[in-house]
Amino acid sequence: MSLRRGIAVFALFAAIFLLANRSAYRGWFQDDEIDNLSWTPWLAPLDYLKGAVTPLYQPNNFRPAGHFYFYAVEAAAGLNFPVYVAVLHAVHLLNVWLLWLIVRRLGASPLAAASACAFFGLHMALFDDFWKPMYVFDVLCAAFSLTALWCWMRGRWVLSLIAFWLAYKSKELAVMLPLALALYEVWFGNRRWKQLVPFFAISLSFGLQSMLLNPNRDNDYTFRFTAAALTRTLPYYAGRLFLVPYLGFSVPLFAVLARHRRTWFGLAVMALFFFPLLFLPGRVFSAYCYLPLTGLAIALTGVAEALSPAAVAALVILMLPADYRELRRHSRETLARDAGIRAWMGAVEGFASAHPDARRFIFSGGPAGFQRWGIEGALEYFYDRKELVIRSAADPDAAQVRAAGRVALLDWDPALARLQIAY
C-alpha cells in the first residue's frame, strides 16, 4: 500500500471513529475524574518527573504518566470537558496507527492489518476508554507498550526500554510486557536475550515491590489467586471479546484455524495482559480489555489471511450490530448520568464564587453513580484545596458539625435533577 493511500485510509478510519463517538464530547466528568482533578493541578511538574523516574513502588497508586494528563489538560482547559476527550481520542488513534505498523512489520497483508485495526479501533467493549478521561491510564499504557514493541522490532532496544518504563508508569499492567518481547524473540527475532535482561529486571523489581508493599490487603484491589476469582473474571472477559456471552472462549481455536506464528504471538500477548486481571475479581471492568485487545487484533490478522476477503468482510459486518448496541446503550446511560453531575457541579461552582469563605459542608444525596469521593473532590477543586470539613448527612458526627458553626447544606433533588444549597 502506498503512503498516500495509507494516509487516506487512516483519515477515513479516524473520521468514522470520531463520527461514531461524537456524543462523547457532550459528556461530563464523573467521580474518579473529579477526584483526580482535585489534587493533580496542585502538584509541581517536578513531582511528576520524580514519580516518573523513581524505581520505587508507589503505594499511593500514583501513576505519573497518566496523572500528568489531568495536570496538563486542566492547566490548558480547566473544566472544558471536550478537550479531555479530544486528547484521549488522539492517543487512541495513535494506538491504532502503532498497531498497523506492528502487524505490517509482522508480515500481515494490508487487508488483514486494516481489518484488525478496525476491530480494535472501533470495539465497543472499550466504550469507557473512548468516552471517559479516567481510563487514560489504560490508553496511555497501551500507547507506550505498543511503542516499546515497535521499537524492539526495529532493534531500538534502548528506546523500547524507555517506552516500557513509561508504560508501567501509566499502568501496572505493563509489567507483563517483557514476556511479550521474549515471545517475539522466540517466534520472530534473533534471540536477543541479553538486551531483555534489563526489561525483566525492571519487571521483577516492580512486581516484587507491588506484592510486598501493596497496602491493599483485603479490598477490591487485592489479588486473589483462587478458583472463585476465575469463575467471576473469565466468563466476564470472555463475553467482552466479541460482545457475546462466552464466545471469547472460542479464541484458542484461532491457533488451529490460522497456523501462523503471528496468530500464536497475538493470542499469547492477549493472554499475558489478561493474566493479572483474572485475579482481580473486585475490579472487573470492560475498559480493562484495552491493552489485551491489541494482542487479539494481532492474532486476527492471521485468521483474516486464512479466510477469503468475503468471509473477512462478513465477520466485520457481523460485529457491527453488537458494537452499535453497546454504543447506543452506554452512550444513553452515560450522558444521562453526566448531565446530573454537570448540574450538581455547576451549582457548587456558582456557590463557591458567591461564598468563597465557606469551609463546612454537609451533603444529602447526589446524582446517580456520583460517589462520595467525587463530591469531596469537587468541593476541594472549587475551593482550591483549602482545608474543608465535608460530611454526609448520614455520618454520625453530621449533627455536631452542623451545631458547631455556619455550614452549607447541599441537598440533591433527584426528581428535578437539581442541587439546592442553603447557607
N, C-alpha and C positions, 0 to 999 in steps of 0.2 A: 504494500500500500504506500502510495506516495505521501510526502509530508503534507501537501496541500489537501489531499483527500482525507488524511488522518485528522487534520485540524477541523475540517468541515464536519466530519462525523462526530468529533468530540463536542463541537459547538452545538450540533443538533441534540446530542445527548444532554448537554447542560441545559439547553432550552426546555427539553421535555421534563427534566428533573425539577427545574425551577417553576415551571408551569404547574406540575403536579403538587408541589409543596408551597405554592404561593400563599396559601392561607396561614402558613406558619408565621408570616410577617405581621399577622393581625393578633398574634398571641400575646402572652404576658409572662412575667416571672412567676415561678412557684416557690414553695418554701425553701427548698435546698439552695436554689439560686439566690434568693434574698439573703439567706444566711451567709453565703459566701460574699455577697456584696456588702454585708455589714462589717466585714473586717479586712478583706483583701485590699481596698483602697488605702488603708492606713498603714500598710507595710511599705518600707522603702525598697527601691529596686535592688539595693544591696542584699536585703533579706531573701529575695527570690534567687539571687545569684548564689548566695551561701547555701540555700537549700538545694540548688541545682548541682553544686559541685561536691557537697559533703558525701562521703561514703557511709555515713551512719544512718541507720534506720530512723524514720520519723514516726515516733509513737502517736503523735497527734494527727496522723493521716494527712500531713502537709504534702501536697503534690505540686511542686513549684512550677512545672511547665504548664499544667492545667490551671492552677490558681492565678498564674500571671495573666492568663487570658482575661479573667474577670478584672484584674487590676488595670490592664492596658485599655480594654474596651470601655470600662467605666470612666477612666480618665479622659477618653476621647468623646464619649457619647452619653455619659450619665446613665439615665434610665431609658434611653431611646432603644427599646427592645428590638426593632428591626435590624439595628446594627449588629447586635449579638448574633442574630440568626444568619445574617449575611456572612459574617466571619466563619461561622460553623459550616455553612454551605460551601464556602470557598475551600475549606480544608477537606471536606468530603469529596469535592470534585477533584482536588489534588490527589486524594487517595485512589480514586477511580483511574486517574492517569498513571499513577505509580503501578497499580495493578496491571494495567495494559502493558507497560514497559516490561514488567516482570514476566508475564505469561508469554509475551512475544519473544523475549530472550530465552525462555524455556522451550521455544520452538512451536508455540501454538499458531495456528493459521489465523488470518485476520478475522474470519467469521467466528471461529471458536473463541478468540480473545474478546471480540465485541459482545458475543452472547454472554460470556462470563462477567464482563464489566457491567452489562445491563442488568444481569441477575443481582449482582452485589449492589450496584449503584441505585437501584430502584426498589430494593427489597423492603417491604413494609413491616417486617419484623424489627426493622431499625427505625421505626417511626420516631421514637423519642430522641434518637441520635440526630435526626434531621430537624426536629422541632424545638428541643429543649436544651438551652445552654448548659445545663447541669451535666450533660453527657459529653461535653467537650473532652473530658478525660479519656473516654474510650476512643473518640475520633482522633485525638492527638496521639494517643498510644499507637493506634494503627498507622498513622502517618509516619511516625518515627520508626516503627517496626518495618514497614514496607521500604522505607528509605534505607534502613540497615540491610535488609535482604538485597535490595537493588545494588547498593554499594559493594556488598560482599560478592555478588555475582560478577561484578566488574573488576574484582581484585583490589578494591579500595578498602582494605580491612580496617585501617585506622578511622576513616570516615564512618565505616559501618559500626565500629565500636562506640564512637561518639553518639551516633543515632540511637544505638541500643541503650546507652545510658539515659538519653533524653526520653526514650520510650518508657523506661522504668520510672523516670521522674514524672511521667504523665499518669501512669497507672501501673500497679504492681504486676499485672497480668503478663507484662513483657518479660518477666523472669524466665519464661519458657522459651524465649527466642533462641538462645544458644543451641538448644536441642534441634530446632528447626534448621539452623545453619549447618549443624552436623549431618542431618539427614540430606541436606542439599549436597554436601561433600560426598556422601555415600552414593547417591544416585546420579549426580551431575558433575561434581567437582573433581579436583585433583588431590584429594586427601590432605588438605592444608590444616593438619591438626595443631601445629604449633601456634598458628595465628588464632586458633579458637581458645587457647588456654586462658587469655585474659577475659574472654566472654564468660567462660564457665566459672572463673574465679569470682567475677563480679556477681554472677547469678547465685553462686553458692553462698557468698557473703551476705547478700541481701536476703536470701531465703532463710538462712540460719538465724539472722537477726530478727526477721519477722516472726519466726516460730518461738524464739526465746524471749523477745522483748515485747511482743504484741500484748497490749493491755486488755484486749477483748477476750476474756477468758470464758465467758458464758453468756454470749448475746448473739445477735444476728450476724455479727462479723466473725464469729468463731468457726474455724474449720472443724468439720465433723466427719471423720473418716469411718463412716458406718454405712451399712446396707440401707438403713432407713433414710439416710441423706440421698442416696442414689435413687430410691423409689420416688422421691419428690422431684429431683432435678433432671434425671434422664428423660422421663416422659415429657416434661415441660419443654426442654430444649429440643428434643426430637420433633415436637409439634411445631416449633418455630422455624425449622429449617425450610420447610415448604408451605407453612401456614395451614397444614392439615394434620390433625392429631395422629401421632405415632408414625407418620410417613417418613420421618427422618431416620427411623431405624433401618430403612432400606439402603441407606447411603453406603454401607460396606460393600454392597453388590456392585457399586461402581467400579471397584477394583477388579471385578471379574468381567464386567461389560467392556471396560476400556483397559486392556492390559498394557498400560503405558506408565512409565516412571513418573510422568507429570501428574497423573491421576493419583498414584500412590503417594507422591510427595504432598499433594494438596490435602488428601484425606488425613495424612499424618499431622500436617500443620494444624488442621482443624481440630483434631483430637488433642493435640498438645495444648492449644489455647483454651479448649473447653475443660481440660482436666481439673484445674483448680476450682472452676466454677461448680463442678459437680459435687464438691464437698462443702459448699456454702448454701445449705438449704434455707437459711434465713434471708439470703439476698438473691432471690431468683427474679431476674428482670430480662425482658426481651432485648433491651438495649445492649445488654452484655454480650450478645451474639456478634457484635460489630467486628471485632478482630477475628474470631473463629471463622466467620463467613468469608473472609478473604481466602482462607485455606480451601473452603468448599468451592469458591469460584475458580481457583486454580485447578482443582480436581475436575470441574465441569468442562474445562477446555479439552481434556482427554476424552470425556464422554461425547462432547459435541463432534469431535473428529471421527468417533466410531459410528455416528449416525449420519443419515442423509441430511442435506440442508433443509428439506421439507420437514423432517422429524424434529430438527432443532427449532425451526420456526413454530411448529405445533406446540412444543413444550413451552416455549416462551409465551405463546398466546394463552396456554392453559394456566400459567401463573398470573396473568393479568386480572382475572376476576377475584382471586384471593387477595392480591395486592390492593385492588380497588376497594374491596370490602373492609380490609384493615384500615386503609387511609380514611375512608368515609366515617367509619365508626369512631376511630380515635380522634380524628380532627374535630368532630362534633363534640365529643366529650371534653377534649382538651380546651377548645375555645370557650365552652360554657364555664368550665372551672376557672379559666384565666380571667374571664370577664368579672367574676365575683372578686377575685383577688385584686384586679385592677381597681375596682370600685373601692375596696377596703383601703388599699394603699393610697389612692387619691384623696380619700377623706383624711387619712393620717397626715399626708403631706400638707394639706391645707391647714390642718390644726397645728402642725409644727411651725408653720410660717406665722400663724397668728399668735401662738403661745410658745415661744422658744424657751421660756423659763420652766416649763412643765418637766417634772422629773419622776412623778409617781403615776403608775398606770395600773388599772385593773380592767381586764378584758373579759367579755362574756360571749362565747360562741365565736364563730368565724366562718368564712366561706368554705364550701365543701372541699375537703382534701388539704386545707391550709393548716399545717401543724403548728404547734406552739413555737418551735424554733424559727419559723417564718415570721410569726407575729413579733417575737422578740427582736429578730434581725431587722425587720422593717423599722421598728421604733429606734433601734440603735443607729440605723443608717440615716434616718431623717434628723436625729439629734446628735449627729457627728460623734457617736460612740461616747457620749458623756455618761457619767455614772447614773444609771436609771434603776428604779425599783419597779419591776414588772410582775404582776401576779394574775393568775386566773381567778375568776370569781369563785371557782370550786376549791381553791387552795385553802388549807386550814388557817393560814395567817392572813387571809384577804381582809377580814374584818378589822384586824389590828392595823393593817396598812391604811385602810380607809379612815380609821379613827385617829391616826397619828398626824394627819395634816391634809392639805388640799391634794386631791387626786383626780386624774382624768379617768372617766368611766367610758369604756369602749364597748358598746353593745351592738352586736350584729343582728340585723333583722333579715332572716333567710327568705321570708315571703317577698319583701321588697328589694332584696339584694342591696341593702344599704347599711352603712355604718353610722350609728348615732353616737356622738361624743358629748358627754356632759362634763363640765369642769368648774 
